[in-house]
Amino acid sequence: MVQLCVLHPRSVAVYSLVTKSGAAEHGDQNRLVLAYEHHLRRSSFCMVLGPFGGAHGRDFICVQSLDGTLSFFEQETFAFTRFLPGFLLPGILVFLSRTDSFITTASNYNVESYR
């Protein structure tokens, strides 16, 4: 099953790709069906997906907001929120599954790792 996660300014939505086999020569038909959506309290900046916490066989969603808040979602369920210390401007957020940590940059341009 193929799914697509889309980050909007005030929500994050997950869509399922549904394929209907074509009976004629023009081929298959594809459409996106909304699986679930989370409304966000803060304006979003970026998101990462991954097997947070060493989970196997499923991915979680982490959304970074403009004020430095990280919001975590386990599929259809909101999990928790954490604030990045000393946050000034949003930037790159990367998840490293090898170390199970999030990498970002601070306002003083230092690279920080959170586990």
C-alpha positions as a printed Julia matrix, in Angstrom:
115×3 Matrix{Float64}:
   0.0    0.0     0.0
   1.45   3.34   -1.07
   0.78   6.43    1.02
   1.73  10.08    0.62
   2.25  12.46    3.53
   1.63  16.15    2.75
   2.54  19.02    5.06
   0.22  22.02    4.91
   0.74  25.28    6.86
  -1.67  24.24    9.65
  -2.12  20.49    9.11
  -0.43  17.3     8.03
  -2.41  14.84    5.9
  -1.78  11.26    4.81
  -3.3   10.05    1.56
  -3.56   6.5     0.24
  -2.96   5.81   -3.44
  -5.86   3.76   -4.78
  -5.43   2.11   -8.18
  -8.37   0.91  -10.24
  -7.46  -1.45  -13.07
  -8.55  -0.19  -16.44
 -10.85  -2.27  -18.58
  -9.94  -0.41  -21.75
  -6.68   0.36  -23.48
  -6.2    3.71  -21.71
  -4.82   1.91  -18.63
  -5.23   2.12  -14.88
  -6.79   4.97  -12.91
  -5.12   6.33   -9.79
  -6.57   8.61   -7.15
  -5.55   9.89   -3.73
  -7.91   9.17   -0.84
  -7.5   10.96    2.48
  -6.54   8.37    5.12
  -6.22  10.78    8.06
  -5.3   14.37    8.88
  -3.86  16.12   11.94
  -4.64  19.78   12.53
  -1.67  21.66   13.97
  -1.81  24.29   16.72
   1.25  26.08   15.31
   2.32  26.99   11.78
   4.49  24.26   10.33
   7.9   24.59    8.71
   9.1   21.07    7.84
   8.57  17.41    8.67
  10.45  14.14    8.77
   9.22  10.56    8.66
  10.88   7.52   10.11
  10.89   4.61   12.51
  11.39   6.77   15.63
  12.31   4.91   18.79
  13.55   1.9    16.87
  10.1    0.88   15.65
  10.1   -1.69   12.86
   7.61  -1.86   10.0
   5.99   1.54   10.54
   6.94   5.18   10.24
   6.05   8.06   12.52
   5.72  11.75   11.65
   7.59  14.65   13.27
   6.55  18.22   12.36
   8.76  21.2    13.19
   6.85  24.44   13.66
   8.05  27.99   13.07
   8.55  28.51   16.82
  10.74  25.44   17.33
   8.16  22.97   18.53
   8.49  19.34   17.48
   5.14  17.52   17.31
   5.15  13.72   17.04
   2.38  11.6    15.56
   1.95   7.82   15.57
  -0.2    7.28   12.51
  -3.71   8.56   13.43
  -2.72   9.48   17.0
  -0.98  12.57   18.37
   1.87  11.39   20.62
   3.61  14.4    22.23
   5.3   17.79   21.74
   8.79  18.97   22.63
  10.36  22.43   22.42
  13.89  22.87   21.09
  16.01  24.85   23.59
  17.47  28.18   22.45
  15.43  28.14   19.26
  15.41  31.26   17.09
  14.81  30.32   13.44
  13.53  27.09   11.86
  16.01  25.12    9.82
  16.9   21.71    8.54
  15.6   18.74   10.51
  16.92  15.25    9.72
  16.2   11.88   11.33
  19.05   9.36   11.49
  17.67   5.87   12.02
  21.14   4.44   12.68
  21.5    6.48   15.88
  17.74   7.05   16.39
  18.32  10.79   16.69
  17.22  14.1    15.18
  19.84  16.45   13.76
  19.22  20.19   13.42
  21.07  23.49   13.57
  20.81  26.01   16.38
  20.59  29.8    16.01
  24.38  30.01   16.6
  24.92  27.66   13.6
  26.0   24.72   15.74
  24.82  21.27   14.72
  22.74  19.67   17.47
  21.6   16.08   17.94
  18.57  15.07   20.0
  17.75  11.52   20.95
